[in-house]
């Protein structure tokens, strides 16, 4: 288990709170001089070297107990609670004192070597490092002395967290570090479903407080609105926001973009989340599938006059890569002999053995051409046979989009898809989803009540 731990200055505060050190007035003044200096960034470390060296020497003579810092205390408690070996990754802010604190904490663990902590990582970068790519331990520009640094620093923090995070194998320890970091770390943890741990009132020198865990909360998003936001948060599409003033105002009020149209910290988090979340499981996409199914029940297309089948799963024989079955034999369950292939809709004929595969995708899904091609090829992997009885005649793609999304931008991708599945023909339809631009929302009730019809609201698209 990896424990990503933000580092603050509690080790110094605790040192000066200890009754043994209360007479260290000169050292305290040197410490406060660094804290209050207008440029106490890590790159300015040499300016404070003599002071920081004296502080470091004093702390090393003193920190012989686990309560020396909130970070040490919380890491030990996390290791005890998880009951497994953990790896700790320390993250410091772009300040002299945070980096010094991280170095001291790292040294403490090297000297004490608790048995259930496999390793503690912190590598001090060169003081003149320029890009976040140069280090995963110090967050460039993460300081609270200016809003410009604040924004850029948080962007860098998200970048580092994305690189460190391993699904189901990560804990965020937010006990230490700037208080301003906590909201972003909390949101990041919720979006990525990473548990957060902290000790309440961590500033107390001898802190016996329990470790508090914050797991993922039971909330989700309006995925239809996310689909709308997703398009406009793409860098190449943000310029077109000038044509949609209400939407631009909405994104600004949600703090997702700045007045200049750039992503904010929250916008970067939001974008990172939705850009890596598979839309195939979102509720709105299922609504659209159901409405397409309803339209096919009422009016068949292309001579596929049998009742369409919604959400069908076949299993591809991994060994032959040609044969499919509807049900895995009981004695072969769990042996990974078959690859599941899910179909949105299967259209069949009552007269012939021909069928069509129909997939319903959002505009954003259709934009992700590599993923779409990969999944489509799996669906037709069976030499154009769905099973021993049915021959796949064509592949039909229905794209649901908002009125402002231009299908022409997908022409090259659609042609590429067509080439990939050749000689199987590709037919493309689209549905425009109406948006109340003043309220920036979709009227779900109206959408579910209105009838969709091929040739009218479901239109054929030529690319």
Residue pairs with C-beta under 8 A, 6 or more apart in sequence:
1 82
1 84
1 85
1 86
1 87
1 169
1 170
1 171
2 86
2 87
2 88
2 89
2 164
2 166
2 169
2 170
2 171
3 75
3 78
3 79
3 86
3 87
3 88
3 89
3 170
3 171
3 173
4 89
4 91
4 161
4 164
4 165
4 170
4 171
4 172
4 173
5 71
5 74
5 75
5 88
5 89
5 90
5 91
5 173
5 175
5 176
6 91
6 93
6 173
6 174
6 175
6 176
6 177
6 178
6 181
6 185
7 71
7 90
7 91
7 92
7 93
7 98
7 101
7 102
7 105
7 176
7 177
8 70
8 71
8 93
8 98
8 101
8 176
8 177
8 178
9 35
9 97
9 98
9 101
10 69
10 70
10 71
10 101
10 176
10 202
10 203
11 59
11 63
11 68
11 69
11 71
11 72
11 101
11 104
11 105
12 31
12 55
12 59
12 97
12 101
13 203
14 67
14 68
14 69
14 70
14 203
14 205
15 21
15 58
15 59
15 62
15 63
15 68
16 22
16 24
16 27
16 28
16 31
17 205
18 62
18 205
20 62
21 27
21 58
21 62
24 58
27 54
27 55
27 58
30 51
30 54
30 55
31 51
31 55
31 97
33 48
33 51
34 40
34 48
34 51
34 52
34 96
34 97
35 97
37 48
38 145
39 47
40 48
40 95
40 96
40 97
40 143
41 94
41 95
41 96
41 143
42 92
42 94
42 95
42 96
42 98
42 99
42 127
42 138
43 94
43 127
43 128
44 96
45 52
45 96
45 99
45 127
46 127
48 96
52 96
52 97
52 100
55 100
56 100
56 103
56 104
59 68
59 104
60 104
60 107
62 68
63 69
63 104
63 108
66 72
66 73
66 76
67 73
67 205
67 206
67 207
68 108
69 101
69 104
69 105
69 108
69 176
70 175
70 176
70 199
70 202
70 203
70 207
71 90
71 101
71 105
71 173
71 175
71 176
72 105
72 108
72 109
73 175
73 199
73 202
73 207
74 173
74 175
74 176
74 197
74 198
74 199
74 202
74 211
75 86
75 88
75 109
75 117
75 120
75 173
76 114
76 117
77 199
77 211
78 86
78 171
78 173
78 197
78 211
79 85
79 86
79 114
79 116
79 117
80 116
81 211
82 171
83 116
84 116
85 116
85 117
85 118
86 116
86 117
86 118
86 171
87 117
87 118
87 119
87 120
87 121
88 109
88 117
88 119
88 120
88 121
89 121
89 122
89 136
89 137
89 164
90 102
90 105
90 106
90 120
90 121
90 122
90 137
91 102
91 136
91 137
91 138
91 139
91 157
91 160
91 177
92 98
92 99
92 101
92 102
92 122
92 137
92 138
92 139
93 138
93 139
93 142
93 143
93 153
93 177
93 178
93 181
94 138
94 139
94 140
94 141
94 142
94 143
94 149
94 153
95 143
98 138
98 177
99 124
99 138
101 176
102 122
102 124
102 137
102 138
103 122
103 124
105 120
105 122
106 120
106 121
106 122
109 117
109 120
110 120
121 137
122 137
123 135
123 137
124 137
124 138
125 134
125 135
125 137
125 138
126 134
129 135
129 138
129 140
130 140
131 140
132 139
132 140
132 156
132 159
132 160
136 160
136 163
136 164
139 153
139 156
139 157
139 160
140 152
140 153
140 156
141 149
141 152
141 153
141 156
142 149
142 153
142 154
142 156
142 157
142 178
142 181
143 149
143 150
143 153
144 150
144 178
144 180
150 180
151 264
151 265
154 184
154 265
154 268
155 265
155 268
157 181
157 184
158 184
158 188
158 265
158 268
158 269
158 272
161 188
162 272
164 170
165 192
165 194
170 194
171 194
171 195
171 196
171 197
172 185
172 188
172 189
172 194
172 195
172 196
172 197
173 196
173 197
173 198
174 181
174 182
174 185
174 186
174 196
174 197
174 198
175 197
175 198
175 199
175 202
176 202
184 265
184 269
185 196
186 196
186 214
187 266
187 269
188 194
188 269
189 195
189 196
189 214
189 216
190 216
190 217
191 269
191 272
191 273
192 273
193 216
195 213
195 214
195 215
195 216
196 213
196 214
197 211
197 212
197 213
197 214
198 211
198 212
198 214
199 207
199 209
199 210
199 211
199 212
200 209
200 210
200 212
201 207
201 209
202 209
223 279
223 282
223 283
223 284
223 285
224 284
224 433
224 442
224 444
225 440
225 441
225 442
226 274
226 282
227 279
227 282
227 284
227 362
227 363
227 364
227 402
228 247
228 402
228 435
228 440
228 442
229 251
229 256
229 270
229 274
230 271
230 274
230 275
230 364
231 237
231 363
231 364
231 402
231 404
231 405
232 238
232 240
232 241
232 244
232 247
232 251
233 251
233 256
233 257
233 263
233 267
233 270
233 271
233 274
238 257
238 261
239 261
240 404
241 247
241 248
241 251
241 257
241 261
242 248
243 404
244 404
244 437
246 437
246 438
246 439
246 440
247 437
247 440
248 257
248 261
250 440
251 257
251 267
252 258
252 259
254 266
255 264
255 266
255 267
256 263
256 264
256 266
256 267
256 270
257 263
257 264
257 267
258 264
263 271
279 285
279 362
279 364
279 365
280 365
284 442
285 360
285 361
285 362
285 400
287 444
287 447
287 448
288 360
288 400
288 431
288 433
289 310
289 311
289 344
289 345
289 360
290 310
291 431
291 447
291 448
291 452
292 345
292 358
292 360
292 398
292 431
292 452
292 458
293 308
293 310
293 345
294 451
294 452
295 451
295 452
295 453
295 454
295 458
296 308
296 345
296 347
296 454
297 307
297 308
298 451
298 453
299 453
299 454
300 306
300 347
301 347
301 454
302 347
302 356
302 394
302 427
303 349
303 351
304 347
304 348
304 349
304 354
304 355
304 356
305 349
305 350
305 351
306 347
306 348
306 349
306 350
307 348
308 345
308 346
308 347
308 348
308 358
309 343
309 345
309 346
309 348
310 344
310 345
311 342
311 343
311 344
311 345
312 342
312 343
312 345
312 346
313 326
313 340
313 341
313 342
313 343
314 324
314 325
314 326
314 340
314 341
314 343
314 386
314 387
315 324
315 325
315 326
315 327
315 328
315 338
315 339
315 340
315 341
316 323
316 324
316 338
316 339
316 340
316 341
316 378
316 381
316 382
317 323
317 324
317 325
317 337
317 338
318 336
318 337
318 338
318 339
319 337
321 381
322 381
322 382
322 383
322 385
323 382
324 341
324 382
324 385
324 386
324 387
325 338
325 387
326 387
328 337
328 338
332 338
339 378
341 378
341 379
341 381
343 357
343 358
343 359
343 379
344 358
344 359
344 360
345 357
345 358
345 359
345 360
346 355
346 356
346 357
346 358
346 386
347 355
347 356
347 357
347 358
347 396
348 354
348 355
348 390
349 355
353 389
353 390
353 391
354 390
354 391
354 392
354 393
355 386
355 390
355 391
355 392
355 393
356 392
356 393
356 394
356 395
356 396
357 379
357 380
357 386
357 392
357 394
357 395
357 396
358 396
358 397
358 398
359 376
359 379
359 395
359 396
359 397
359 398
360 398
360 400
361 372
361 397
361 398
361 399
361 400
362 399
362 400
362 401
363 399
363 400
363 401
363 402
363 405
363 410
365 371
365 372
366 372
366 397
366 399
366 410
366 413
366 414
367 409
367 410
367 413
369 413
369 416
369 417
372 413
372 417
373 416
373 417
373 420
376 395
376 417
376 420
376 421
377 420
377 421
379 395
380 392
380 395
380 421
380 424
382 392
384 391
384 392
384 424
385 391
385 392
386 392
392 424
394 424
394 425
394 426
394 427
395 421
395 424
395 425
395 426
395 427
396 426
396 427
396 428
396 429
397 414
397 417
397 426
397 427
397 428
397 429
398 428
398 429
398 430
398 431
398 458
399 407
399 410
399 428
399 429
399 430
399 431
399 461
400 430
400 431
400 433
401 407
401 430
401 431
401 432
401 433
402 432
402 433
402 435
403 432
403 433
403 434
403 435
407 430
407 461
407 463
410 463
411 463
414 426
414 428
414 463
415 463
417 426
418 425
418 426
418 463
427 460
428 460
428 461
428 462
428 463
429 454
429 458
429 459
429 460
429 461
430 458
430 459
430 461
431 452
431 457
431 458
431 459
432 457
433 442
433 447
434 442
434 443
434 446
434 447
435 441
435 442
436 442
436 443
450 457
451 457
452 458
